[in-house]
Amino acid sequence: MVENTIRLLLDKSTLFGKTLAGILKKDIRIKLINYQFDEENIIEIVQKNNPSVILIDTDFCFEKAPLIIKLIKENFPTIKVISLYLWNKSLLQEKMLEAGADTHLSKFDHGANIIEAIKKRELKTILF
């Protein structure tokens, strides 16, 4: 494995997840780990896969995303959590950041800004 590999949990069952996985798989520094999560299995999935970054598509789990983010950050505070949205930015942004997300990014920006957020060592709640 390449030194400084980023282990990224990503749900590839969605169209956005598949598209982003296609872009990211070309980067040898990123190891993609496919998952489908809910509040019952997220802790087990994180323990088993030991990711450094988790992408959460808030459009597919709007009601559960804040709880899932909170569970991750309470149990694994060093893991970077990036929440992604397509709709309702202002409503979601506050909820996700309060729950502990490191940043909240638009899926319209699925190129450079999301990849930069994944690779950046530390995020200071960057919003695009």
Summary of the structure (lengths in Angstrom):
residues: 128
radius of gyration: 13.2
end to end distance: 31.3
largest distance: 39.6
contacts: 374
relative contact order: 0.17
helix: 40%
strand: 20%
